[in-house]
Amino acid sequence: MIITVNGETVAVTAGRLSEILEELGYGGEKVATAVNETFVPAAARAELALAPGDRLEIVAPRQGG
């Protein structure tokens, strides 16, 4: 399925948000997610199925000063 991740077109095989995060290498990281401009809490990621054309934003915290 083709979705947009952080502004870039990406092909993924997974369907649920938690699986997509694993596939993209974010499985063990603390990140914030939004699908189609709606925040998705971590507890809801396993339930949320994405569809072709959906827009996923992944934001990871940064350290530094």
Steps between C-alpha positions, in 0.01 A plus 500: 500500500621851423478761777673829573739499797633836615436643155659216301321229302572158650389146416417286804370145533352535851147629550474610863685802634698302760616257230592782263713662772682167546551466124643852478742440789317693773376197697695551821519879492291756683330697225187706449277410206226666300298353214333742261581784742332328799713405801507126572589399858738208544224288654290529182771412246436123498132559416541762226509370143639732236373520142685577177563872473492568875748753638707391799713739703758357740674733743785382722621709797847649474748567774744781512514863575 
